[in-house]
């Protein structure tokens, strides 16, 4: 795997916007992981991959907001 990020944030996104997007994504992650806990194994695996991608996007928004300080 390379050091190139899978998700990048457009440079015009403000710190406030980035944190708002990150907050929305975390809310989705919480809901998704609750659903995953109540699902069968095959569905749970699919939900876990979705959560991984959401977490990666969330990190990109948080990193972007920190860099804009």
HELIX and SHEET records of a PDB file:
HELIX    1   1 UNK A   15  UNK A   37  1                                  23    
HELIX    2   2 UNK A   41  UNK A   67  1                                  27    
END                                                                             
